[in-house]
Amino acid sequence: MKRVLPPLNALRAFEAAGRLGSFKEAATELHVTHGAVSQHVRLLEEWLGAPLFERHNRRVVLTAAAKAYLEEIGPVFEQLSQATARYGVPATLSRTLSVNAPATFTLRWLVPRLAKFRVEHPDVDVKVETSNEPVESLKDIYDVIIRGGPDTFYGYSMRPFLSEERLPVCSPALLQKLPLRMPDDLHQHTLLHTSSLPRLWPDWLGSAQISALRPAATLTFDHFYLTLQAAIDGIGIAMGPTALVSDDLAAGRLVAPFAGPRLPSRSYCTYVPDGRSADDVVALFRSWLEREGTHSQTEAAPST
């Protein structure tokens, strides 16, 4: 008997879109465009002679019949994958994990640790893009998004992995030239600011009860990583987030002249689309971030 089979590429697009609940996420998983997924789904609908999705603005919902259809064909795709792995294709294939994170965090915390992740998991390729856009404003779909939090976004699971506080930091050489025995001694120094974080120094000086302090000079940068680099180079005193200066404190490139006060700050969190929360590689990377975050906390203790 001749088999009656639908167009297989169209069926694959439908299975991915139905399982993930999104044409956009299906396109990312299949490495095709959003338009290609829409076209394949439309082709399958024409072949079947029935609609598969109800389209509501930016989201799609399976029809009742399509949901039942997906429940039957979904296990078939899983069986195909397992059979292919058994007959000639290694079970562990190279996998690319897409990550989006803020630039300063990526430069000062994530990049120095990625080599360790590669050694532990050589079969996972990590693709990192930097951005400070809010999670809900990102145009592309990523496996893991790193942002401050904790926040709640519809369609994403959130897990914190790295907490931090903020306190003054400077180079040891600068401290030898102009010692800082008490917060009021800051009047002899240049205070380094970041234009996007204008309240850091005023809030810390207020907490230290020296809000009327007048420093010798101020210097403002448009990016936070430039402010931290200026502190390392001995130009002045920066308000350092403990998570992002932990490596510099441990290596002696920076010191924290005061144990306190410490300004509270938001934690770093991973935000993962619901359709990818169960992905083994995503779970692996999340767990690795959490272990590294715990280790990093022990390195962030102030030294003088």
ChimeraX commands (.cxc) that place a marker at each C-alpha (Angstrom):
marker #1 position 0.00,0.00,0.00 radius 0.5
marker #1 position 1.27,3.40,-0.93 radius 0.5
marker #1 position 2.06,5.56,2.11 radius 0.5
marker #1 position 0.24,8.88,2.42 radius 0.5
marker #1 position 2.83,11.31,3.82 radius 0.5
marker #1 position 2.67,15.09,4.04 radius 0.5
marker #1 position 5.61,17.28,2.93 radius 0.5
marker #1 position 8.24,16.35,5.53 radius 0.5
marker #1 position 9.90,19.78,5.77 radius 0.5
marker #1 position 6.49,21.31,6.35 radius 0.5
marker #1 position 5.72,18.67,8.97 radius 0.5
marker #1 position 9.02,19.39,10.73 radius 0.5
marker #1 position 8.23,23.13,10.81 radius 0.5
marker #1 position 4.76,22.43,12.23 radius 0.5
marker #1 position 6.13,20.10,14.91 radius 0.5
marker #1 position 8.70,22.66,16.07 radius 0.5
marker #1 position 6.23,25.57,16.01 radius 0.5
marker #1 position 3.58,23.56,17.84 radius 0.5
marker #1 position 6.00,22.23,20.46 radius 0.5
marker #1 position 7.59,25.63,21.12 radius 0.5
marker #1 position 4.40,27.66,20.72 radius 0.5
marker #1 position 6.15,30.17,18.49 radius 0.5
marker #1 position 7.04,30.49,14.79 radius 0.5
marker #1 position 10.00,32.66,15.80 radius 0.5
marker #1 position 11.45,30.10,18.19 radius 0.5
marker #1 position 10.84,27.33,15.66 radius 0.5
marker #1 position 12.78,29.35,13.07 radius 0.5
marker #1 position 15.71,29.70,15.48 radius 0.5
marker #1 position 15.75,25.99,16.30 radius 0.5
marker #1 position 15.57,24.97,12.64 radius 0.5
marker #1 position 18.06,27.65,11.52 radius 0.5
marker #1 position 15.64,29.14,8.99 radius 0.5
marker #1 position 13.75,32.43,8.77 radius 0.5
marker #1 position 10.44,33.19,10.44 radius 0.5
marker #1 position 8.93,33.50,6.96 radius 0.5
marker #1 position 10.12,30.03,6.00 radius 0.5
marker #1 position 8.34,28.49,8.99 radius 0.5
marker #1 position 5.14,30.38,8.17 radius 0.5
marker #1 position 5.34,29.22,4.56 radius 0.5
marker #1 position 5.87,25.58,5.53 radius 0.5
marker #1 position 2.97,25.68,7.98 radius 0.5
marker #1 position 0.73,27.25,5.33 radius 0.5
marker #1 position 1.77,24.51,2.88 radius 0.5
marker #1 position 0.88,21.80,5.39 radius 0.5
marker #1 position -2.47,23.45,6.11 radius 0.5
marker #1 position -3.22,23.45,2.38 radius 0.5
marker #1 position -2.15,19.81,2.07 radius 0.5
marker #1 position -4.34,18.77,5.01 radius 0.5
marker #1 position -7.19,21.06,4.00 radius 0.5
marker #1 position -7.57,22.39,7.55 radius 0.5
marker #1 position -6.08,25.17,9.68 radius 0.5
marker #1 position -3.42,24.21,12.23 radius 0.5
marker #1 position -3.02,27.45,14.17 radius 0.5
marker #1 position -5.26,30.26,15.32 radius 0.5
marker #1 position -3.33,33.48,14.79 radius 0.5
marker #1 position -3.72,36.17,17.47 radius 0.5
marker #1 position -1.58,39.23,16.71 radius 0.5
marker #1 position 1.96,38.15,17.74 radius 0.5
marker #1 position 1.12,34.69,19.05 radius 0.5
marker #1 position -0.24,31.49,17.57 radius 0.5
marker #1 position -2.35,28.81,19.23 radius 0.5
marker #1 position -2.89,25.25,18.01 radius 0.5
marker #1 position -6.39,24.31,16.99 radius 0.5
marker #1 position -7.89,21.41,18.92 radius 0.5
marker #1 position -7.40,19.05,15.96 radius 0.5
marker #1 position -3.82,20.23,15.41 radius 0.5
marker #1 position -3.04,19.68,19.10 radius 0.5
marker #1 position -4.19,16.08,18.82 radius 0.5
marker #1 position -2.19,15.69,15.59 radius 0.5
marker #1 position 0.94,17.05,17.30 radius 0.5
marker #1 position 0.54,14.62,20.20 radius 0.5
marker #1 position 0.69,11.75,17.70 radius 0.5
marker #1 position 3.53,12.92,15.48 radius 0.5
marker #1 position 5.72,14.40,18.26 radius 0.5
marker #1 position 6.87,10.99,19.56 radius 0.5
marker #1 position 7.63,9.96,15.97 radius 0.5
marker #1 position 10.21,12.75,15.66 radius 0.5
marker #1 position 11.76,11.67,18.95 radius 0.5
marker #1 position 11.95,8.07,17.71 radius 0.5
marker #1 position 13.61,9.26,14.50 radius 0.5
marker #1 position 16.19,11.18,16.51 radius 0.5
marker #1 position 16.98,8.20,18.74 radius 0.5
marker #1 position 17.14,5.78,15.82 radius 0.5
marker #1 position 19.48,8.10,13.92 radius 0.5
marker #1 position 21.72,8.38,16.97 radius 0.5
marker #1 position 21.92,4.58,17.22 radius 0.5
marker #1 position 22.76,4.01,13.57 radius 0.5
marker #1 position 25.91,5.84,12.67 radius 0.5
marker #1 position 25.48,9.30,14.23 radius 0.5
marker #1 position 27.13,10.01,17.60 radius 0.5
marker #1 position 24.68,10.65,20.40 radius 0.5
marker #1 position 26.60,13.76,21.46 radius 0.5
marker #1 position 26.73,16.33,18.69 radius 0.5
marker #1 position 28.29,19.78,18.80 radius 0.5
marker #1 position 25.68,22.28,19.91 radius 0.5
marker #1 position 25.69,26.08,19.73 radius 0.5
marker #1 position 24.27,27.87,22.75 radius 0.5
marker #1 position 23.19,31.48,22.13 radius 0.5
marker #1 position 23.65,33.89,25.04 radius 0.5
marker #1 position 22.81,37.59,25.35 radius 0.5
marker #1 position 24.37,39.55,28.22 radius 0.5
marker #1 position 25.32,43.14,29.15 radius 0.5
marker #1 position 28.67,44.28,27.74 radius 0.5
marker #1 position 30.41,45.15,31.03 radius 0.5
marker #1 position 29.30,41.90,32.67 radius 0.5
marker #1 position 30.46,39.93,29.63 radius 0.5
marker #1 position 33.85,41.64,29.50 radius 0.5
marker #1 position 34.66,41.55,33.20 radius 0.5
marker #1 position 32.98,38.38,34.48 radius 0.5
marker #1 position 31.74,36.02,31.78 radius 0.5
marker #1 position 34.62,36.05,29.26 radius 0.5
marker #1 position 37.35,35.25,31.85 radius 0.5
marker #1 position 35.36,32.13,32.85 radius 0.5
marker #1 position 34.24,30.83,29.45 radius 0.5
marker #1 position 37.52,29.01,28.83 radius 0.5
marker #1 position 36.76,26.88,31.89 radius 0.5
marker #1 position 33.31,26.07,30.54 radius 0.5
marker #1 position 34.82,25.04,27.19 radius 0.5
marker #1 position 37.25,22.68,28.92 radius 0.5
marker #1 position 34.43,21.08,30.90 radius 0.5
marker #1 position 32.02,20.93,27.94 radius 0.5
marker #1 position 33.99,20.85,24.66 radius 0.5
marker #1 position 30.92,19.75,22.68 radius 0.5
marker #1 position 29.08,23.02,23.40 radius 0.5
marker #1 position 29.88,26.11,21.35 radius 0.5
marker #1 position 28.84,29.35,23.05 radius 0.5
marker #1 position 27.80,32.33,20.94 radius 0.5
marker #1 position 27.68,35.53,23.02 radius 0.5
marker #1 position 26.04,38.78,21.95 radius 0.5
marker #1 position 26.05,41.87,24.16 radius 0.5
marker #1 position 23.13,44.20,24.77 radius 0.5
marker #1 position 21.53,46.23,27.53 radius 0.5
marker #1 position 18.04,46.08,26.02 radius 0.5
marker #1 position 15.24,44.81,28.27 radius 0.5
marker #1 position 14.39,41.14,27.87 radius 0.5
marker #1 position 11.02,41.86,26.29 radius 0.5
marker #1 position 12.55,44.26,23.74 radius 0.5
marker #1 position 15.06,41.83,22.22 radius 0.5
marker #1 position 14.23,41.07,18.60 radius 0.5
marker #1 position 16.04,37.73,18.42 radius 0.5
marker #1 position 15.44,34.56,20.43 radius 0.5
marker #1 position 18.30,33.42,22.67 radius 0.5
marker #1 position 18.81,30.25,24.67 radius 0.5
marker #1 position 19.91,32.23,27.73 radius 0.5
marker #1 position 19.53,35.96,28.48 radius 0.5
marker #1 position 21.48,37.49,31.37 radius 0.5
marker #1 position 20.08,40.62,32.98 radius 0.5
marker #1 position 19.60,42.18,36.40 radius 0.5
marker #1 position 16.76,41.04,38.57 radius 0.5
marker #1 position 14.91,39.27,39.85 radius 0.5
marker #1 position 12.17,40.32,37.40 radius 0.5
marker #1 position 9.25,38.45,35.90 radius 0.5
marker #1 position 8.63,38.27,32.15 radius 0.5
marker #1 position 5.80,36.37,30.53 radius 0.5
marker #1 position 7.12,33.34,28.66 radius 0.5
marker #1 position 10.46,33.19,30.51 radius 0.5
marker #1 position 11.76,31.32,33.54 radius 0.5
marker #1 position 14.11,33.25,35.81 radius 0.5
marker #1 position 16.91,32.07,38.12 radius 0.5
marker #1 position 19.39,34.33,39.98 radius 0.5
marker #1 position 23.03,33.22,39.94 radius 0.5
marker #1 position 25.20,36.12,41.10 radius 0.5
marker #1 position 24.50,38.78,43.72 radius 0.5
marker #1 position 26.52,41.91,44.24 radius 0.5
marker #1 position 26.96,45.08,46.27 radius 0.5
marker #1 position 28.77,48.30,45.43 radius 0.5
marker #1 position 31.60,49.96,47.30 radius 0.5
marker #1 position 34.62,52.20,46.48 radius 0.5
marker #1 position 37.62,50.54,44.79 radius 0.5
marker #1 position 40.96,51.87,43.56 radius 0.5
marker #1 position 44.43,50.75,42.54 radius 0.5
marker #1 position 46.92,49.86,45.32 radius 0.5
marker #1 position 49.42,52.34,43.85 radius 0.5
marker #1 position 46.95,55.22,44.24 radius 0.5
marker #1 position 46.27,54.20,47.81 radius 0.5
marker #1 position 50.00,54.31,48.60 radius 0.5
marker #1 position 50.24,57.88,47.29 radius 0.5
marker #1 position 47.11,59.14,49.01 radius 0.5
marker #1 position 46.00,56.81,51.83 radius 0.5
marker #1 position 42.30,56.45,52.65 radius 0.5
marker #1 position 41.96,55.94,56.39 radius 0.5
marker #1 position 38.34,57.09,56.58 radius 0.5
marker #1 position 35.66,58.02,54.02 radius 0.5
marker #1 position 36.20,61.74,54.58 radius 0.5
marker #1 position 39.71,61.35,53.07 radius 0.5
marker #1 position 38.02,61.02,49.67 radius 0.5
marker #1 position 38.16,64.81,49.38 radius 0.5
marker #1 position 41.80,64.40,48.23 radius 0.5
marker #1 position 40.87,62.10,45.35 radius 0.5
marker #1 position 39.26,62.07,41.92 radius 0.5
marker #1 position 35.88,60.34,41.99 radius 0.5
marker #1 position 35.10,58.34,38.85 radius 0.5
marker #1 position 31.50,58.39,37.61 radius 0.5
marker #1 position 29.47,56.63,34.92 radius 0.5
marker #1 position 26.88,58.75,33.12 radius 0.5
marker #1 position 24.28,55.95,33.11 radius 0.5
marker #1 position 24.65,55.45,36.89 radius 0.5
marker #1 position 24.70,59.02,38.24 radius 0.5
marker #1 position 23.43,58.16,41.74 radius 0.5
marker #1 position 26.15,55.70,42.78 radius 0.5
marker #1 position 28.52,58.15,44.43 radius 0.5
marker #1 position 25.83,60.43,45.95 radius 0.5
marker #1 position 24.03,57.43,47.43 radius 0.5
marker #1 position 27.23,55.94,48.86 radius 0.5
marker #1 position 28.42,59.28,50.31 radius 0.5
marker #1 position 25.00,59.73,51.87 radius 0.5
marker #1 position 25.22,56.26,53.43 radius 0.5
marker #1 position 28.68,57.17,54.75 radius 0.5
marker #1 position 27.19,60.38,56.20 radius 0.5
marker #1 position 29.49,62.66,54.20 radius 0.5
marker #1 position 27.06,63.81,51.52 radius 0.5
marker #1 position 28.58,67.32,51.52 radius 0.5
marker #1 position 32.04,66.03,50.56 radius 0.5
marker #1 position 33.81,67.89,47.75 radius 0.5
marker #1 position 36.38,65.72,45.94 radius 0.5
marker #1 position 39.56,67.07,44.38 radius 0.5
marker #1 position 38.07,66.33,40.94 radius 0.5
marker #1 position 35.48,64.22,39.14 radius 0.5
marker #1 position 35.72,62.31,35.88 radius 0.5
marker #1 position 32.72,60.83,34.06 radius 0.5
marker #1 position 32.67,58.04,31.46 radius 0.5
marker #1 position 29.83,56.88,29.24 radius 0.5
marker #1 position 30.50,53.15,29.76 radius 0.5
marker #1 position 30.92,51.44,33.12 radius 0.5
marker #1 position 33.81,49.24,31.98 radius 0.5
marker #1 position 35.78,52.43,31.18 radius 0.5
marker #1 position 35.16,53.69,34.71 radius 0.5
marker #1 position 36.52,50.46,36.17 radius 0.5
marker #1 position 39.53,50.51,33.85 radius 0.5
marker #1 position 40.29,54.08,34.95 radius 0.5
marker #1 position 40.30,52.87,38.56 radius 0.5
marker #1 position 42.70,50.03,37.68 radius 0.5
marker #1 position 44.97,52.55,35.94 radius 0.5
marker #1 position 45.14,54.68,39.10 radius 0.5
marker #1 position 43.19,57.66,37.77 radius 0.5
marker #1 position 40.72,57.79,40.65 radius 0.5
marker #1 position 38.23,55.98,42.88 radius 0.5
marker #1 position 35.29,54.10,41.34 radius 0.5
marker #1 position 32.14,52.62,42.80 radius 0.5
marker #1 position 32.87,48.95,42.09 radius 0.5
marker #1 position 30.20,46.24,41.89 radius 0.5
marker #1 position 31.63,43.36,43.91 radius 0.5
marker #1 position 30.67,40.75,41.29 radius 0.5
marker #1 position 32.48,42.53,38.47 radius 0.5
marker #1 position 35.63,43.43,40.41 radius 0.5
marker #1 position 36.06,40.14,42.27 radius 0.5
marker #1 position 38.82,38.97,39.90 radius 0.5
marker #1 position 40.63,42.32,40.22 radius 0.5
marker #1 position 40.38,42.24,44.02 radius 0.5
marker #1 position 41.69,38.66,44.11 radius 0.5
marker #1 position 44.59,39.53,41.77 radius 0.5
marker #1 position 45.48,42.73,43.63 radius 0.5
marker #1 position 44.74,45.02,40.67 radius 0.5
marker #1 position 42.15,46.76,42.84 radius 0.5
marker #1 position 41.63,47.14,46.56 radius 0.5
marker #1 position 38.57,48.15,48.57 radius 0.5
marker #1 position 39.78,50.72,51.10 radius 0.5
marker #1 position 36.58,50.60,53.20 radius 0.5
marker #1 position 34.65,47.60,54.46 radius 0.5
marker #1 position 31.47,49.66,54.27 radius 0.5
marker #1 position 28.96,50.97,53.80 radius 0.5
marker #1 position 27.96,48.74,50.87 radius 0.5
marker #1 position 25.18,49.77,48.53 radius 0.5
marker #1 position 22.70,46.98,47.72 radius 0.5
marker #1 position 22.39,46.14,44.04 radius 0.5
marker #1 position 20.31,43.91,41.78 radius 0.5
marker #1 position 21.41,40.34,41.21 radius 0.5
marker #1 position 22.39,38.86,37.86 radius 0.5
marker #1 position 19.78,36.38,36.64 radius 0.5
marker #1 position 19.25,34.03,33.73 radius 0.5
marker #1 position 16.04,34.41,31.72 radius 0.5
marker #1 position 15.21,31.45,29.48 radius 0.5
marker #1 position 12.25,31.12,27.08 radius 0.5
marker #1 position 9.75,28.59,28.41 radius 0.5
marker #1 position 10.20,26.45,25.32 radius 0.5
marker #1 position 13.90,25.98,26.16 radius 0.5
marker #1 position 13.82,25.59,29.94 radius 0.5
marker #1 position 13.94,21.79,29.64 radius 0.5
marker #1 position 16.82,21.82,27.15 radius 0.5
marker #1 position 19.74,19.82,28.61 radius 0.5
marker #1 position 22.42,22.21,27.31 radius 0.5
marker #1 position 20.57,25.26,28.62 radius 0.5
marker #1 position 20.20,23.58,32.03 radius 0.5
marker #1 position 23.90,22.69,31.95 radius 0.5
marker #1 position 24.94,26.28,31.27 radius 0.5
marker #1 position 22.59,27.66,33.91 radius 0.5
marker #1 position 23.96,25.31,36.55 radius 0.5
marker #1 position 27.52,26.19,35.57 radius 0.5
marker #1 position 26.75,29.93,35.94 radius 0.5
marker #1 position 25.30,29.29,39.39 radius 0.5
marker #1 position 28.39,27.36,40.52 radius 0.5
marker #1 position 30.68,30.07,39.19 radius 0.5
marker #1 position 28.53,32.72,40.84 radius 0.5
marker #1 position 28.83,31.03,44.22 radius 0.5
marker #1 position 32.61,30.76,43.78 radius 0.5
marker #1 position 32.82,34.40,42.71 radius 0.5
marker #1 position 31.10,35.57,45.90 radius 0.5
marker #1 position 33.99,34.26,47.99 radius 0.5
marker #1 position 36.43,36.31,45.91 radius 0.5
marker #1 position 34.52,39.56,46.33 radius 0.5
marker #1 position 35.44,40.19,49.98 radius 0.5
marker #1 position 37.06,43.64,50.35 radius 0.5
marker #1 position 40.81,43.92,50.93 radius 0.5
marker #1 position 42.82,46.95,51.92 radius 0.5
marker link #1:1,2 radius 0.2
marker link #1:2,3 radius 0.2
marker link #1:3,4 radius 0.2
marker link #1:4,5 radius 0.2
marker link #1:5,6 radius 0.2
marker link #1:6,7 radius 0.2
marker link #1:7,8 radius 0.2
marker link #1:8,9 radius 0.2
marker link #1:9,10 radius 0.2
marker link #1:10,11 radius 0.2
marker link #1:11,12 radius 0.2
marker link #1:12,13 radius 0.2
marker link #1:13,14 radius 0.2
marker link #1:14,15 radius 0.2
marker link #1:15,16 radius 0.2
marker link #1:16,17 radius 0.2
marker link #1:17,18 radius 0.2
marker link #1:18,19 radius 0.2
marker link #1:19,20 radius 0.2
marker link #1:20,21 radius 0.2
marker link #1:21,22 radius 0.2
marker link #1:22,23 radius 0.2
marker link #1:23,24 radius 0.2
marker link #1:24,25 radius 0.2
marker link #1:25,26 radius 0.2
marker link #1:26,27 radius 0.2
marker link #1:27,28 radius 0.2
marker link #1:28,29 radius 0.2
marker link #1:29,30 radius 0.2
marker link #1:30,31 radius 0.2
marker link #1:31,32 radius 0.2
marker link #1:32,33 radius 0.2
marker link #1:33,34 radius 0.2
marker link #1:34,35 radius 0.2
marker link #1:35,36 radius 0.2
marker link #1:36,37 radius 0.2
marker link #1:37,38 radius 0.2
marker link #1:38,39 radius 0.2
marker link #1:39,40 radius 0.2
marker link #1:40,41 radius 0.2
marker link #1:41,42 radius 0.2
marker link #1:42,43 radius 0.2
marker link #1:43,44 radius 0.2
marker link #1:44,45 radius 0.2
marker link #1:45,46 radius 0.2
marker link #1:46,47 radius 0.2
marker link #1:47,48 radius 0.2
marker link #1:48,49 radius 0.2
marker link #1:49,50 radius 0.2
marker link #1:50,51 radius 0.2
marker link #1:51,52 radius 0.2
marker link #1:52,53 radius 0.2
marker link #1:53,54 radius 0.2
marker link #1:54,55 radius 0.2
marker link #1:55,56 radius 0.2
marker link #1:56,57 radius 0.2
marker link #1:57,58 radius 0.2
marker link #1:58,59 radius 0.2
marker link #1:59,60 radius 0.2
marker link #1:60,61 radius 0.2
marker link #1:61,62 radius 0.2
marker link #1:62,63 radius 0.2
marker link #1:63,64 radius 0.2
marker link #1:64,65 radius 0.2
marker link #1:65,66 radius 0.2
marker link #1:66,67 radius 0.2
marker link #1:67,68 radius 0.2
marker link #1:68,69 radius 0.2
marker link #1:69,70 radius 0.2
marker link #1:70,71 radius 0.2
marker link #1:71,72 radius 0.2
marker link #1:72,73 radius 0.2
marker link #1:73,74 radius 0.2
marker link #1:74,75 radius 0.2
marker link #1:75,76 radius 0.2
marker link #1:76,77 radius 0.2
marker link #1:77,78 radius 0.2
marker link #1:78,79 radius 0.2
marker link #1:79,80 radius 0.2
marker link #1:80,81 radius 0.2
marker link #1:81,82 radius 0.2
marker link #1:82,83 radius 0.2
marker link #1:83,84 radius 0.2
marker link #1:84,85 radius 0.2
marker link #1:85,86 radius 0.2
marker link #1:86,87 radius 0.2
marker link #1:87,88 radius 0.2
marker link #1:88,89 radius 0.2
marker link #1:89,90 radius 0.2
marker link #1:90,91 radius 0.2
marker link #1:91,92 radius 0.2
marker link #1:92,93 radius 0.2
marker link #1:93,94 radius 0.2
marker link #1:94,95 radius 0.2
marker link #1:95,96 radius 0.2
marker link #1:96,97 radius 0.2
marker link #1:97,98 radius 0.2
marker link #1:98,99 radius 0.2
marker link #1:99,100 radius 0.2
marker link #1:100,101 radius 0.2
marker link #1:101,102 radius 0.2
marker link #1:102,103 radius 0.2
marker link #1:103,104 radius 0.2
marker link #1:104,105 radius 0.2
marker link #1:105,106 radius 0.2
marker link #1:106,107 radius 0.2
marker link #1:107,108 radius 0.2
marker link #1:108,109 radius 0.2
marker link #1:109,110 radius 0.2
marker link #1:110,111 radius 0.2
marker link #1:111,112 radius 0.2
marker link #1:112,113 radius 0.2
marker link #1:113,114 radius 0.2
marker link #1:114,115 radius 0.2
marker link #1:115,116 radius 0.2
marker link #1:116,117 radius 0.2
marker link #1:117,118 radius 0.2
marker link #1:118,119 radius 0.2
marker link #1:119,120 radius 0.2
marker link #1:120,121 radius 0.2
marker link #1:121,122 radius 0.2
marker link #1:122,123 radius 0.2
marker link #1:123,124 radius 0.2
marker link #1:124,125 radius 0.2
marker link #1:125,126 radius 0.2
marker link #1:126,127 radius 0.2
marker link #1:127,128 radius 0.2
marker link #1:128,129 radius 0.2
marker link #1:129,130 radius 0.2
marker link #1:130,131 radius 0.2
marker link #1:131,132 radius 0.2
marker link #1:132,133 radius 0.2
marker link #1:133,134 radius 0.2
marker link #1:134,135 radius 0.2
marker link #1:135,136 radius 0.2
marker link #1:136,137 radius 0.2
marker link #1:137,138 radius 0.2
marker link #1:138,139 radius 0.2
marker link #1:139,140 radius 0.2
marker link #1:140,141 radius 0.2
marker link #1:141,142 radius 0.2
marker link #1:142,143 radius 0.2
marker link #1:143,144 radius 0.2
marker link #1:144,145 radius 0.2
marker link #1:145,146 radius 0.2
marker link #1:146,147 radius 0.2
marker link #1:147,148 radius 0.2
marker link #1:148,149 radius 0.2
marker link #1:149,150 radius 0.2
marker link #1:150,151 radius 0.2
marker link #1:151,152 radius 0.2
marker link #1:152,153 radius 0.2
marker link #1:153,154 radius 0.2
marker link #1:154,155 radius 0.2
marker link #1:155,156 radius 0.2
marker link #1:156,157 radius 0.2
marker link #1:157,158 radius 0.2
marker link #1:158,159 radius 0.2
marker link #1:159,160 radius 0.2
marker link #1:160,161 radius 0.2
marker link #1:161,162 radius 0.2
marker link #1:162,163 radius 0.2
marker link #1:163,164 radius 0.2
marker link #1:164,165 radius 0.2
marker link #1:165,166 radius 0.2
marker link #1:166,167 radius 0.2
marker link #1:167,168 radius 0.2
marker link #1:168,169 radius 0.2
marker link #1:169,170 radius 0.2
marker link #1:170,171 radius 0.2
marker link #1:171,172 radius 0.2
marker link #1:172,173 radius 0.2
marker link #1:173,174 radius 0.2
marker link #1:174,175 radius 0.2
marker link #1:175,176 radius 0.2
marker link #1:176,177 radius 0.2
marker link #1:177,178 radius 0.2
marker link #1:178,179 radius 0.2
marker link #1:179,180 radius 0.2
marker link #1:180,181 radius 0.2
marker link #1:181,182 radius 0.2
marker link #1:182,183 radius 0.2
marker link #1:183,184 radius 0.2
marker link #1:184,185 radius 0.2
marker link #1:185,186 radius 0.2
marker link #1:186,187 radius 0.2
marker link #1:187,188 radius 0.2
marker link #1:188,189 radius 0.2
marker link #1:189,190 radius 0.2
marker link #1:190,191 radius 0.2
marker link #1:191,192 radius 0.2
marker link #1:192,193 radius 0.2
marker link #1:193,194 radius 0.2
marker link #1:194,195 radius 0.2
marker link #1:195,196 radius 0.2
marker link #1:196,197 radius 0.2
marker link #1:197,198 radius 0.2
marker link #1:198,199 radius 0.2
marker link #1:199,200 radius 0.2
marker link #1:200,201 radius 0.2
marker link #1:201,202 radius 0.2
marker link #1:202,203 radius 0.2
marker link #1:203,204 radius 0.2
marker link #1:204,205 radius 0.2
marker link #1:205,206 radius 0.2
marker link #1:206,207 radius 0.2
marker link #1:207,208 radius 0.2
marker link #1:208,209 radius 0.2
marker link #1:209,210 radius 0.2
marker link #1:210,211 radius 0.2
marker link #1:211,212 radius 0.2
marker link #1:212,213 radius 0.2
marker link #1:213,214 radius 0.2
marker link #1:214,215 radius 0.2
marker link #1:215,216 radius 0.2
marker link #1:216,217 radius 0.2
marker link #1:217,218 radius 0.2
marker link #1:218,219 radius 0.2
marker link #1:219,220 radius 0.2
marker link #1:220,221 radius 0.2
marker link #1:221,222 radius 0.2
marker link #1:222,223 radius 0.2
marker link #1:223,224 radius 0.2
marker link #1:224,225 radius 0.2
marker link #1:225,226 radius 0.2
marker link #1:226,227 radius 0.2
marker link #1:227,228 radius 0.2
marker link #1:228,229 radius 0.2
marker link #1:229,230 radius 0.2
marker link #1:230,231 radius 0.2
marker link #1:231,232 radius 0.2
marker link #1:232,233 radius 0.2
marker link #1:233,234 radius 0.2
marker link #1:234,235 radius 0.2
marker link #1:235,236 radius 0.2
marker link #1:236,237 radius 0.2
marker link #1:237,238 radius 0.2
marker link #1:238,239 radius 0.2
marker link #1:239,240 radius 0.2
marker link #1:240,241 radius 0.2
marker link #1:241,242 radius 0.2
marker link #1:242,243 radius 0.2
marker link #1:243,244 radius 0.2
marker link #1:244,245 radius 0.2
marker link #1:245,246 radius 0.2
marker link #1:246,247 radius 0.2
marker link #1:247,248 radius 0.2
marker link #1:248,249 radius 0.2
marker link #1:249,250 radius 0.2
marker link #1:250,251 radius 0.2
marker link #1:251,252 radius 0.2
marker link #1:252,253 radius 0.2
marker link #1:253,254 radius 0.2
marker link #1:254,255 radius 0.2
marker link #1:255,256 radius 0.2
marker link #1:256,257 radius 0.2
marker link #1:257,258 radius 0.2
marker link #1:258,259 radius 0.2
marker link #1:259,260 radius 0.2
marker link #1:260,261 radius 0.2
marker link #1:261,262 radius 0.2
marker link #1:262,263 radius 0.2
marker link #1:263,264 radius 0.2
marker link #1:264,265 radius 0.2
marker link #1:265,266 radius 0.2
marker link #1:266,267 radius 0.2
marker link #1:267,268 radius 0.2
marker link #1:268,269 radius 0.2
marker link #1:269,270 radius 0.2
marker link #1:270,271 radius 0.2
marker link #1:271,272 radius 0.2
marker link #1:272,273 radius 0.2
marker link #1:273,274 radius 0.2
marker link #1:274,275 radius 0.2
marker link #1:275,276 radius 0.2
marker link #1:276,277 radius 0.2
marker link #1:277,278 radius 0.2
marker link #1:278,279 radius 0.2
marker link #1:279,280 radius 0.2
marker link #1:280,281 radius 0.2
marker link #1:281,282 radius 0.2
marker link #1:282,283 radius 0.2
marker link #1:283,284 radius 0.2
marker link #1:284,285 radius 0.2
marker link #1:285,286 radius 0.2
marker link #1:286,287 radius 0.2
marker link #1:287,288 radius 0.2
marker link #1:288,289 radius 0.2
marker link #1:289,290 radius 0.2
marker link #1:290,291 radius 0.2
marker link #1:291,292 radius 0.2
marker link #1:292,293 radius 0.2
marker link #1:293,294 radius 0.2
marker link #1:294,295 radius 0.2
marker link #1:295,296 radius 0.2
marker link #1:296,297 radius 0.2
marker link #1:297,298 radius 0.2
marker link #1:298,299 radius 0.2
marker link #1:299,300 radius 0.2
marker link #1:300,301 radius 0.2
marker link #1:301,302 radius 0.2
marker link #1:302,303 radius 0.2
marker link #1:303,304 radius 0.2
view
